[in-house]
Amino acid sequence: MPIIFDNQGHLVSTESAEELHCFARRIKLAQSWYQNHPNHPHYDLTTQRARRNAELAGAIRVNSKELLELAWWGRK
């Protein structure tokens, strides 16, 4: 399953936190952009450039509702 992000710049995995961290390292996101929220851990894509880099690396843009439905922590 893919890495996804929404219009607010929340980057999440559809599989696991490990997959998310691997993807973030691959596109060189700052570790400080990781939000270890207990209900919805994610990386913040704080710039348009970061969003574009994520998309170029294969992340799929979805709306916020889809993100909540598809994220690994949303399917528990």
C-alpha positions in Angstrom: 0.0 0.0 0.0 1.2 3.5 -0.6 2.4 6.4 1.4 -0.3 9.1 1.4 -0.7 12.8 2.3 -3.5 15.3 2.4 -3.9 18.9 1.5 -2.8 20.0 5.0 0.5 18.2 4.5 0.0 15.2 6.8 2.1 12.4 5.5 1.2 8.9 6.7 1.6 5.3 5.8 -1.1 2.8 4.9 0.9 0.0 6.4 3.0 0.9 9.4 5.1 3.5 11.3 8.2 1.7 10.0 7.2 2.2 6.4 6.5 5.9 7.1 9.9 6.5 8.7 11.7 4.7 5.8 9.9 6.9 3.3 10.7 10.0 5.3 14.4 9.1 5.4 14.4 8.4 1.7 13.0 11.9 0.8 15.2 13.4 3.6 12.5 14.8 5.8 13.7 16.3 9.1 13.0 14.0 12.0 11.6 17.1 13.8 8.7 17.1 11.3 7.5 13.8 12.8 4.4 14.3 15.0 4.2 11.3 17.4 0.5 11.9 18.1 -1.0 8.9 20.0 -4.0 8.8 17.7 -2.6 9.9 14.3 1.2 9.8 14.0 2.4 11.6 10.9 5.1 13.8 9.3 4.2 17.4 8.6 5.1 18.4 5.0 5.7 22.0 5.9 6.6 23.3 2.5 5.3 23.0 -1.1 8.8 21.6 -2.0 8.4 18.8 0.6 5.0 18.0 -0.7 6.3 17.9 -4.3 9.3 15.7 -3.3 6.9 13.3 -1.5 4.7 13.1 -4.6 7.7 12.6 -6.9 8.9 9.7 -4.6 5.5 8.0 -5.0 3.3 9.4 -2.2 -0.4 9.8 -3.3 -2.4 13.0 -2.5 -5.8 12.2 -0.9 -8.4 14.2 0.9 -8.5 14.3 4.7 -11.3 11.8 4.9 -9.5 9.3 2.8 -6.3 9.8 4.8 -8.2 8.9 8.0 -9.8 5.9 6.4 -6.6 4.6 4.8 -3.9 5.3 7.4 -2.6 2.2 9.2 -3.7 3.6 12.6 -7.2 4.4 11.2 -7.9 0.7 10.4 -7.1 -0.7 13.9 
